[in-house]
Amino acid sequence: RRIDGYWRQEGDALRRITSSPTGREWAFAVAVSYDGSVIAIGAVNTTYIYRLENCVWTQMGSEIPAGGYAMSFSEDGLTVATSNVDDGSMAMGRTYIYDWSGSAWILRGNVING
């Protein structure tokens, strides 16, 4: 987090969460909420989301079994857009919008194909 012109580490170093529990490629992409308290870490077709609580990064709900190629948060960090590409092709992909319910990430509407 940037405070008074200087970067300050928040919570434990992210290297403590460096391997995907499912063995998928980890940290393919990363997104940070506006205030820096929520992060998304992408793996192949999976998105993991963590919230900073008491200086510890804690996973918010289960992993999202989609996206992971690129992510973006709403300002409050409670909505995330995550996308992936089909079979490594840069020509086609899907975008998923999820909202945090307080205990789980819920898909909003239909998947966006393009």
SULLIN-V51486 format. One record per backbone hydrogen bond with DSSP energy under -1.0 kcal/mol. CO is the residue of the C=O (numbers start at 1). NH is the residue of the N-H. E is the energy in kcal/mol with one decimal. If there is no record, write none. Layout:
co=CO nh=NH e=E
co=CO nh=NH e=E
This chain:
co=1 nh=8 e=-3.0
co=3 nh=6 e=-1.8
co=6 nh=3 e=-3.1
co=13 nh=16 e=-1.9
co=14 nh=17 e=-2.2
co=20 nh=23 e=-1.6
co=29 nh=42 e=-3.3
co=31 nh=40 e=-2.6
co=33 nh=36 e=-1.3
co=37 nh=52 e=-2.9
co=38 nh=33 e=-3.0
co=39 nh=50 e=-2.6
co=40 nh=31 e=-2.1
co=41 nh=48 e=-2.8
co=42 nh=28 e=-2.8
co=43 nh=46 e=-1.7
co=46 nh=43 e=-2.9
co=47 nh=64 e=-3.3
co=48 nh=41 e=-3.2
co=49 nh=60 e=-3.3
co=50 nh=39 e=-2.7
co=51 nh=58 e=-2.9
co=53 nh=56 e=-1.3
co=56 nh=53 e=-3.0
co=58 nh=51 e=-2.9
co=64 nh=47 e=-2.5
co=64 nh=66 e=-2.0
co=70 nh=83 e=-2.2
co=72 nh=81 e=-3.0
co=74 nh=77 e=-1.4
co=78 nh=100 e=-2.8
co=79 nh=74 e=-2.3
co=80 nh=98 e=-2.9
co=81 nh=72 e=-2.0
co=82 nh=96 e=-3.1
co=83 nh=69 e=-2.8
co=83 nh=70 e=-1.0
co=84 nh=94 e=-2.0
co=86 nh=89 e=-2.9
co=92 nh=86 e=-2.1
co=93 nh=114 e=-2.3
co=94 nh=84 e=-2.1
co=95 nh=112 e=-2.8
co=96 nh=82 e=-2.6
co=97 nh=108 e=-3.5
co=98 nh=80 e=-2.5
co=99 nh=106 e=-3.0
co=104 nh=101 e=-2.9
co=106 nh=99 e=-2.6
co=112 nh=95 e=-2.4
